């Protein structure tokens, strides 16, 4: 009938005839597509951000290795702007800051990294170097030792030896001899035999630390591999001289090539060692005749030194030199009083007089050194013999 409303058949359709279910399904898939596009765009964005971060970091690395530290700092900071939580970027920025002299800021970056990785050899070494630059000896020692026993990703044995060497150099440079001694022993104990370069480096540091016996052993090992190595010959000769092994010192130093034989201190050391061998009446194996001859000659040398020293400064009457002059005059008088007793013949007959006479020689050399300065030639040899013996005359 016209005007009669249609019946609802139970199916909802829009004006175009689509059902509600169809529209919902289409909307769902559209939403999934949009989410997929969003995820893709997000991944592309993050990939681009990471790519930019890595690119800036690679620029920073290249400039840092080339020595352009200030430019590297800008590039490292740009890398961190794209990836602020990147630990590697933070660490390399800290290294660049330290290289640029910005030590407090470099340390501020490193300390949080250390709290997250306290066993890191690299981070501890970086902090040790900052403390060393700031002359904070105790802190530097702490960080250096932590680096030695820390974790290293590449060649840990090599890195630990290098850090030990660096620690020894730092302590010796700062005059910390007592702290350097155990570090030097550890370096020596961990130096591989057969590695000539490392043995020479360790021996030179032992020499600086006045650990003469260990230094001599290391130099001797080097010479077993490279018999004429000039560094090892000079180092071994120096160590032997300090150990009062004068014949050994002469043996090493006399083998030096001409260009090294003139190094500072070498000619004096070699000549003194030779003269000690020729003058010392207390060397083992000498007969009484030779001991007497050497003692008589030593008395003549010391007398000439005392007379020359007194004559050179005879017009000096200051309070600082009056006592030494008086001492020299007294010692010269003692020699004159014992001139007959200490003749070469009497010295040979009475061995006890050799020690008495030589004791006076050493007193004269000490007094003359105080008054007139460092001795030279035979006087230096006699003074050195006296220093070696101290109060322990035979």
Buried (B, 14 or more C-beta within 10 A) or exposed (E): EEEEEEEEEEEEEEEEEEEEEEEEEEEEEEEEEEEEEEEEEEEEEEEEEEEBBBBBBEBBBEBBEEEBBEBBBBBBBBBBEBBEEBBEBBBBBBBBBBBBEBBEBBBEBBEEBBEEBEEBBBBBBBBBBBBBBEEBBEBBBBBBBBBBEBEBEEEEEEBBBBBBBBBBBBBBEBEBBEBBBEBBBBBBEBBEEEBBEBBBBBBBBBBBBBBBEBBBBBBBBBBEEBEEBBBBBBBBBBBBBBBBBBEBBBBBBEBBEEEBBEEEEBEEBBBBBBBBBEBBBBBEEBEBEEBBBBBBBBBEBBBEBBEEBBEEBEEEEEEEBEEBBEBBEEBBEBBEEBEEEBBBEBBBEBEEBBBBBBBBBBBBBBBBBBBBEEBEEBBBBBBBBBEEBEEEEE
